[in-house]
Amino acid sequence: MTELGIITKTVLAATAPFELECSLRAIAGFQPCIRDVGLSEGTVRRAFTHPTDPSSAVVTQITERDDGEPGVALTVFSAAPLTGPELDAVGARVTAWLGLDDDRADFLRVAESDEHVRPLLALAAGLHQVRFSSLAEGVVYFTLVQNSAQWHASLRKRRLTVQLGTTVSAAGEDYTAFPDFSLLTQLTPTHLLPHVGAAHKAVRLAEVIGGVATLDEELLRTGPYDEARAALLSVRGIGAYTAHALLLRVLGRPDAVPLEMEQFVSTTTAVYGDPPPAPAELRERYGPWIGWWAYTCRTALNWLEQEKKAREKAGRSRGPAVRRPRTPAGSNRPRAAGRDRQPALWSPSAPGRVAEGAVLAADGAALDPVGEG
């Protein structure tokens, strides 16, 4: 195990508005990668492959800047001193991971004019999109999640990370960097089989890794959206869903979202009520920032639900315990139907309550950046 004893510090700028607190909370709720990071109050650590030596790794530590400027303070742990270009490369990886340079100004102007979305900005105006640490990691996860549960794909990805990635130690803790394409493309389906569990999945994963590795990543990140999407769809094993997922959640492209999918219909209903606006209406309103709408709304709604549960739990802990009469053993008498129960403060399916929940959460509860996502 390599102990990283060289410490280099710098700062990274972010496009305002930016709140690291939002990023930390989003990281805590990003289940595909939660076991790959180290979270403590106000701080997150993550390993990346070394910018010039894919067989080694560095560990990054992100905290608030002390000068009040939007962005983060970056501490890099390495085995040897980093050159200027190497430090810049590490900074670029962190910037992409945390979406620091996302320019959300136009999206926020539209969202502020949307009376249903505006309340969510009380929680998430400073939220930039947290992504996978690399294109390679995102490709592996979204290929594994095809026809699989998310939790299962996350475990498979974690197993692959630990067994194939480089593990190093920084400040007494171990961290593993997800391997780059340079290593992954050397793996055959036989090599991948122990990590994915089924021969056909190993073949598909090898095909997708090999195909994406040949693409121009700069085109995927910054080129015309239609060209980037077409390039991904040209890879055997990548369909429309996987292409959209890679473009939004890995490459930070908010241009398009499959709003017709169930999870987005549920989000639309939670925000606007039932019946929700049609996907075409949302696309027309938010244009090339529809991805920011989807990410912001889904994340903020999840936080509202967390805050509601925290308030309910706090209320139960303050009051004396009330014992309910027990149903006699063996009795078939049904329990009371709860006629005296009060409605919940907020429900994702209840139209018109988003504003109330957002105000309560913003005014009455502190955001817990390491809370359960």
VOGU-3710 file (C-alpha; in Angstrom, 3 decimals, decimal comma):
1> mtelgiitkt> 0,000/0,000/0,000  1,474/3,340/-1,076  1,275/6,098/1,531  0,868/9,469/-0,153  2,991/11,883/1,844  3,350/14,868/-0,507  0,669/17,531/-0,064  -0,086/20,205/-2,662  -2,738/22,873/-2,200  -4,536/25,096/-4,662
11> vlaatapfel> -7,976/26,581/-5,312  -10,467/25,910/-8,093  -12,985/28,433/-9,366  -16,677/27,676/-9,857  -19,286/29,476/-11,922  -21,650/31,281/-9,558  -23,980/30,519/-7,955  -22,207/27,581/-6,311  -22,572/26,067/-2,842  -20,221/23,294/-1,778
21> ecslraiagf> -22,779/22,295/0,850  -25,156/21,334/-1,963  -22,427/19,324/-3,693  -21,595/17,412/-0,516  -25,223/16,568/0,053  -25,596/15,447/-3,555  -22,502/13,245/-3,195  -23,980/11,662/-0,081  -27,076/10,734/-2,077  -25,262/9,522/-5,204
31> qpcirdvgls> -25,529/5,815/-4,502  -23,503/4,474/-7,488  -20,373/6,137/-6,071  -21,007/6,664/-2,354  -18,567/3,934/-1,292  -15,821/5,469/-3,424  -15,587/8,711/-1,449  -14,738/9,754/2,084  -17,206/12,256/3,535  -16,937/14,253/6,728
41> egtvrrafth> -18,489/17,567/7,664  -17,503/20,130/5,052  -15,014/17,799/3,342  -14,952/15,092/0,689  -12,022/12,971/-0,489  -11,710/10,897/-3,618  -8,912/9,103/-5,455  -8,115/9,634/-9,133  -5,581/7,923/-11,333  -2,354/9,867/-11,568
51> ptdpssavvt> -2,495/12,225/-14,579  0,737/10,877/-16,114  0,945/7,373/-14,598  -2,296/5,361/-14,799  -0,777/2,658/-12,603  -0,615/5,037/-9,618  -3,115/7,361/-7,975  -3,562/10,630/-6,120  -6,130/11,506/-3,470  -8,003/14,801/-3,637
61> qiterddgep> -9,550/16,610/-0,686  -12,177/19,277/-1,321  -13,239/21,905/1,204  -14,598/25,463/1,203  -12,411/28,272/-0,070  -11,407/30,698/2,666  -11,514/33,779/0,442  -15,275/33,765/-0,106  -14,987/33,294/-3,861  -17,168/30,652/-5,560
71> gvaltvfsaa> -15,266/27,411/-5,858  -13,369/24,948/-3,679  -10,047/24,558/-1,923  -8,216/21,536/-3,316  -5,601/19,512/-1,445  -3,852/16,766/-3,422  -2,004/13,901/-1,742  0,625/12,283/-3,980  3,643/9,991/-3,714  5,936/12,496/-5,429
81> pltgpeldav> 5,719/16,249/-6,079  3,328/17,170/-8,881  4,421/19,304/-11,804  2,349/22,318/-12,757  0,642/20,509/-15,677  -0,050/17,475/-13,463  -1,710/19,644/-10,820  -3,749/21,354/-13,534  -4,853/17,951/-14,838  -5,964/16,848/-11,369
91> garvtawlgl> -7,839/20,131/-10,976  -9,581/19,555/-14,302  -10,707/16,101/-13,134  -12,161/17,573/-9,942  -13,810/20,405/-11,865  -15,522/17,905/-14,178  -16,518/15,621/-11,278  -18,183/18,445/-9,312  -19,450/20,341/-12,366  -17,729/23,468/-11,091
101> dddradflrv> -17,814/25,233/-14,458  -21,485/24,503/-15,167  -23,046/27,793/-16,265  -26,599/27,547/-14,927  -27,494/31,237/-15,237  -29,904/30,844/-18,176  -31,548/27,807/-16,566  -31,990/29,673/-13,283  -33,638/32,612/-15,054  -36,194/30,274/-16,584
111> aesdehvrpl> -36,651/28,372/-13,320  -37,228/31,599/-11,369  -40,089/32,420/-13,734  -41,626/28,948/-13,171  -43,824/29,251/-10,095  -43,706/25,488/-9,519  -39,922/25,179/-9,697  -39,023/28,457/-7,986  -39,604/27,084/-4,436  -37,102/24,298/-5,075
121> lalaaglhqv> -34,390/26,866/-5,716  -34,508/27,765/-2,024  -32,649/24,489/-1,564  -30,848/23,986/-4,838  -29,981/27,294/-6,511  -26,296/26,664/-5,741  -26,366/23,012/-6,785  -23,980/22,014/-9,556  -24,253/18,527/-10,982  -22,095/15,886/-9,276
131> rfsslaegvv> -20,999/13,270/-11,809  -18,992/10,105/-12,121  -15,268/10,570/-11,648  -14,472/9,710/-15,275  -16,023/8,657/-18,551  -14,585/5,178/-17,976  -16,390/4,841/-14,638  -19,680/6,061/-16,071  -19,440/3,720/-19,044  -18,896/0,720/-16,772
141> yftlvqnsaq> -21,752/1,620/-14,423  -24,358/2,395/-17,081  -23,462/-0,774/-18,969  -23,768/-2,851/-15,797  -27,114/-1,281/-14,926  -28,691/-2,407/-18,216  -31,394/-4,947/-17,283  -30,170/-4,839/-13,681  -31,080/-3,143/-10,410  -29,140/-0,014/-9,566
151> whaslrkrrl> -27,942/-1,369/-6,232  -26,629/-4,500/-7,932  -24,813/-2,522/-10,618  -23,306/-0,311/-7,909  -21,962/-3,351/-6,053  -20,513/-4,796/-9,256  -18,841/-1,506/-10,101  -17,430/-1,263/-6,592  -16,033/-4,795/-6,840  -14,372/-3,941/-10,138
161> tvqlgttvsa> -12,977/-0,725/-8,626  -11,400/-2,475/-5,655  -9,980/-5,408/-7,602  -8,688/-3,537/-10,651  -8,115/0,021/-9,421  -5,093/1,434/-7,608  -5,489/1,697/-3,836  -3,441/4,232/-1,902  -3,439/5,664/1,602  -3,780/9,336/2,533
171> agedytafpd> -4,011/10,720/6,077  -4,511/7,216/7,437  -7,397/6,238/5,127  -7,411/4,008/2,038  -8,890/5,158/-1,269  -9,142/3,389/-4,629  -9,067/5,154/-7,987  -11,306/3,804/-10,716  -9,105/2,447/-13,552  -8,763/4,413/-16,769
181> fslltqltpt> -9,530/3,194/-20,281  -5,829/2,432/-20,712  -6,245/-0,505/-18,325  -9,871/-1,416/-19,008  -9,345/-1,841/-22,753  -6,773/-4,555/-22,054  -9,387/-6,722/-20,330  -11,112/-9,485/-22,276  -14,583/-10,810/-21,451  -12,829/-13,630/-19,595
191> hllphvgaah> -11,038/-11,070/-17,406  -14,278/-9,179/-16,789  -16,433/-12,222/-16,037  -15,569/-12,440/-12,296  -16,578/-8,799/-11,890  -19,913/-8,885/-13,722  -21,174/-12,387/-13,009  -22,501/-13,455/-16,429  -20,751/-14,243/-19,705  -23,080/-12,171/-21,925
201> kavrlaevig> -22,660/-9,140/-19,637  -18,892/-9,519/-19,754  -18,978/-9,562/-23,564  -21,217/-6,493/-23,675  -19,084/-4,596/-21,173  -15,899/-5,338/-23,113  -17,558/-4,170/-26,345  -18,845/-0,929/-24,806  -15,532/-0,132/-23,111  -13,609/-0,756/-26,309
211> gvatldeell> -16,052/1,235/-28,419  -16,240/4,333/-26,212  -12,467/4,338/-25,687  -12,015/4,941/-29,423  -14,274/8,013/-29,429  -13,096/11,595/-29,128  -13,889/12,499/-25,509  -13,550/16,210/-26,248  -16,270/15,873/-28,897  -18,475/14,011/-26,424
221> rtgpydeara> -18,031/16,742/-23,804  -18,119/19,920/-25,884  -19,093/19,113/-29,477  -22,581/19,533/-30,964  -25,002/17,472/-28,902  -26,441/15,539/-31,832  -22,950/14,551/-32,964  -21,963/13,434/-29,475  -25,144/11,386/-29,112  -24,686/9,811/-32,556
231> allsvrgiga> -21,103/8,878/-31,681  -22,232/7,072/-28,537  -25,085/5,321/-30,337  -22,608/4,002/-32,893  -21,039/1,846/-30,167  -22,406/-1,674/-30,012  -24,212/-2,151/-26,678  -25,233/1,508/-26,222  -28,883/2,358/-26,763  -30,882/5,547/-26,323
241> ytahalllrv> -31,160/5,305/-22,515  -27,449/4,623/-21,970  -26,463/7,408/-24,368  -28,690/9,915/-22,552  -27,365/8,777/-19,174  -23,747/9,135/-20,254  -24,325/12,554/-21,775  -26,106/13,969/-18,717  -24,726/12,164/-15,656  -21,141/11,611/-16,868
251> lgrpdavple> -20,399/14,307/-19,446  -22,595/17,057/-18,005  -24,638/17,694/-21,162  -28,095/19,033/-20,130  -29,482/19,310/-23,667  -31,907/16,381/-23,542  -33,660/14,065/-21,082  -35,981/11,086/-21,754  -38,918/12,774/-20,006  -41,291/10,033/-21,077
261> meqfvsttta> -39,640/7,549/-18,697  -41,529/6,735/-15,511  -39,088/8,376/-13,098  -39,296/11,690/-14,947  -43,089/11,514/-15,220  -43,162/11,049/-11,437  -40,878/14,042/-10,978  -43,032/16,198/-13,264  -46,170/15,183/-11,375  -44,566/15,932/-8,012
271> vygdpppapa> -43,596/19,421/-9,154  -46,624/20,452/-11,203  -49,448/18,203/-10,024  -51,639/15,734/-11,882  -52,008/15,856/-14,824  -48,450/17,060/-15,394  -47,373/19,150/-18,381  -46,425/17,204/-21,480  -42,743/16,524/-22,172  -42,914/18,742/-25,252
281> elrerygpwi> -44,103/21,654/-23,118  -41,222/21,245/-20,665  -38,705/20,911/-23,488  -40,005/24,079/-25,112  -39,810/25,993/-21,835  -36,358/24,850/-20,678  -34,740/24,266/-24,070  -31,099/23,134/-23,884  -31,209/23,252/-20,061  -33,870/20,585/-19,615
291> gwwaytcrta> -31,219/18,374/-18,019  -30,633/20,967/-15,285  -34,393/21,061/-14,705  -34,502/17,278/-14,267  -31,425/17,087/-12,033  -32,397/20,062/-9,871  -35,995/18,962/-9,395  -35,226/15,322/-8,646  -32,467/16,257/-6,202  -34,439/18,972/-4,404
301> lnwleqekka> -37,548/16,784/-4,125  -35,431/14,080/-2,522  -34,022/16,620/-0,053  -37,522/17,825/0,785  -38,538/14,269/1,573  -35,469/13,879/3,798  -36,336/17,088/5,649  -39,940/15,987/6,130  -38,830/12,667/7,619  -36,318/14,438/9,873
311> rekagrsrgp> -39,025/16,777/11,196  -41,381/13,871/11,801  -38,645/11,947/13,618  -37,766/14,980/15,731  -41,424/15,456/16,624  -41,751/11,855/17,751  -38,603/12,068/19,859  -39,790/15,223/21,687  -43,172/13,866/22,683  -43,875/11,150/25,263
321> avrrprtpag> -44,255/7,658/23,906  -47,883/6,626/23,522  -48,641/2,955/23,767  -51,441/1,735/21,576  -53,813/-0,943/22,836  -52,578/-4,318/21,717  -54,820/-6,567/19,677  -55,433/-9,767/21,655  -53,313/-12,665/20,497  -55,052/-14,713/17,917
331> snrpraagrd> -57,712/-12,084/17,253  -58,803/-11,491/13,681  -60,084/-8,023/14,491  -58,569/-5,578/11,968  -56,601/-2,591/13,183  -58,150/0,863/13,048  -57,968/2,427/9,636  -56,345/5,605/10,981  -59,371/7,878/10,755  -57,788/10,408/13,100
341> rqpalwspsa> -54,443/10,556/11,331  -53,326/13,984/10,122  -52,077/14,385/6,560  -48,328/14,532/6,046  -46,741/17,956/5,626  -45,717/17,118/2,095  -46,022/14,247/-0,314  -44,343/13,912/-3,713  -47,739/13,201/-5,271  -49,556/16,118/-3,645
351> pgrvaegavl> -49,758/19,095/-6,014  -49,242/22,520/-4,587  -47,259/21,492/-1,491  -43,748/21,842/-2,923  -43,566/25,510/-1,950  -44,581/24,803/1,641  -42,031/22,021/1,974  -39,236/24,097/0,512  -39,871/27,010/2,865  -40,006/24,727/5,907
361> aadgaaldpv> -36,797/22,981/4,911  -34,941/26,193/4,158  -36,098/28,029/7,296  -36,378/25,277/9,857  -33,655/22,700/9,225  -29,958/22,780/8,422  -28,803/20,819/5,427  -26,869/17,721/6,448  -24,188/17,241/3,760  -23,496/13,678/4,828
371> geg> -27,104/12,622/5,284  -28,529/9,530/3,650  -29,421/10,117/0,000
//
